[in-house]
Amino acid sequence: MSERYLLGNEAIGRACLEANLDFASGYPGTPSSEIVDFLRYQKEREFYVEWSVNEKVAFENALGAAWTGVRSLVTMKHVGLNVAADPLMTSGYTGIKGGMVIVSSDDPYAHSSQNEQDSRNYAAFAKVPCLDPGDIQEAYSMMVSAYDLSEESGLPVIFRPTTRICHSKSNVSVGESGQEHRTAAFEKDPKQFVVIPVHTRVLHKKLNEKQKGLAERLVEMGFNRAEVRGKTAVVAAGISASYVEEIIPDDVSFAKIGAYPIDEEWLGEFAGKHEKILVVEELSPVVENVLRQVSCGAEVFGKKNGCVPYEGELDPASVALAFEKAGFEHKYEYTVPEPVRDLPPRPPILCAGCGHRAAFYAMKKVFGSKAIYPSDIGCYTLGIQLGTVDTTICMGASITVGSGIASAGEENDVVCSIGDSTFLHTGINGLINAAYNGANITVVILDNRITAMTGHQPNPNTGMTAKGVLSPSISLETLCRSCGVSFVETIDPYDLTGTLKMFEKAKAKKGVKVIIARQPCVIDAKRSGIKRKPVTVDAEICTGCGLCVKFGCPAIEFTDKKASVNSLCMGCGVCADICPAGAIRPEGKR
């Protein structure tokens, strides 16, 4: 063993190397993205890695690989598991041959997500094991063991790190990369892999029969463990257990739940030795529900009586507060910090020079404030700062929600925005449906040639695979026309005049119109060596009207009633087109 200082996601990826991983797929989603990024760049072990077009596709790829006997991994964030739920629910029935681990990274407090759902509920629903690490070292060790557990049980295993595990760093004791490479060999067995009703009924019964032995095995493996120290006890799950361990007194019993399903006999025996029990876990009361069923008369405190919140992340301070509400002593001393007064707000915004900003500006100028602007999940969700994002619900929903609004009879224009990666993820079916049913909407595909918000991962529109191999770049124009859309036009959002004209043209037409606003991500372009001359402001000409500042670019500042441009400028030049006085021009130009 050696020690390395690793990001949680790097530790998880590194554990896969030790576990002899041979196949990895996933769709980028914070906080999970760095796992596949680590695997595609590492040089210690050669195996197949792909970024898939969505989580369902990634899951089915990994499942197919596991059916051949190799060990596979699929990664996503918690909401991505919704997309993959269809195959997940049946994968427990079919089982696997080689170990398969499903990383579903949860995001308590919704740092970068539209909800705070708890993947442990999916594990119970699908009747597959779920591992819930409490720190980065445990995440590493659990990940290595997850493949053995998967093959021993014949089931895929859900691995549930949260944001604090994924995006924290720690010293981690790691082993050597595995040297075994299995040969994929699919053995035909229709009774296992063809889930027609006559087979399903038998497979469901077998899956149910595995549950009790699986729960007992998780205790044997040490994932679920307990220590009796007194008449009161705390039961904690996942990362919450780490917070509890910091503050729990020596005379209070402690049970740590790191895996599911829970052995109810084991937990009931522990509960029966105590008079009061506090359950500490983030999000859903998964452990608390089980404990209340087996508590044998012990008084249980947790979410259901207001001691532990249902929402957000926990930390040592909030856990100490839960102790106090339940009447438990603790060893934590804390003070509530006073917020600093009068700090200016710093909402997240699009990067300086981002082509999305110019597209949104032109969109708003042409369609106006009364238009309805359904949007999607990605960098462009930040168009909310420009008044061009009225709805966001899930990946690919801008087109379908927009179609619903328009077809319901909304009289104002409906203008949808969606990114290139998101369009390929789940936007295509919505566009087919809109064209087929004659929706009256304008769809703007904001094409920056990359999956930007999650860390600049490639997609089928980039022309490169996850391993850096060149691949054919998909034609969004041809794809949209094949979906049944006749009005498909491509614009450069940096050309503000041309962009405005194209939006006017789309506004005048009925039916489904698609405008592809193509401009590479400014960060990716800068890394590739693409440079543009920054702009400058002639203070003598500037009238101080403030239109350039309202454009929302962080490179434009306003001091002493005059505009100025700082070092963030990427040289897109759109602000020069906006300036009514002509005071903004490329550097060196007069």
Buried (B, 14 or more C-beta within 10 A) or exposed (E): EEEEEBBBBBBBBBBBBBBBBBBBBBBBBBBBBBBBBBBBEBEEBEBBBBBBBBBBBBBBBBBBBBBBBBBBBBBBBBBBBBBBBEBBBBBBBBBBBBBBBBBBBBBBBBEBBBEBBBBBBBBBEBBBBBBBBBBBBBBBBBBBBBBEBBBBBBBBBBBBBBBBBBBBEBEBEBBEBBEEEBEBEEEEEEEBBEBEEEBBEEBBEEBEEBEEEBBBBBBEBEBBBBEEBBEBBBBBBBBBBBBBBEBBBEEBBBBBBBBBBBBBEBBBBBBEBBEBBBBBBBBBBBBBBBBBEBBEEBBBBBBBEEBBBEEEBBBBBBBBBBBEBBEBEBEBEEEEEEEEEEEEEEEEBBBBBBBBBBBBBBBBBBBEEEBBBBBBBBBBBBBBBBBBBBBBBBBBBBBBBBBBBBBEEBEEBBBBBBBBBBBBBBBBEBBBBBBEEEBBBBBBBBBBBBBBBBEBBBBBBBEBBBBEEEEEEBEBBEBBBEBBBEBBBBBBBBBBEEBBBBBEBBBEEEBBBBBBBBBBBBBBBBEEEEEBEBBBBBEEEBEEEEEBBEBBBBBBBEEEEBBBBEEBBBBBBBBBBBBEBEBBBBEEEE
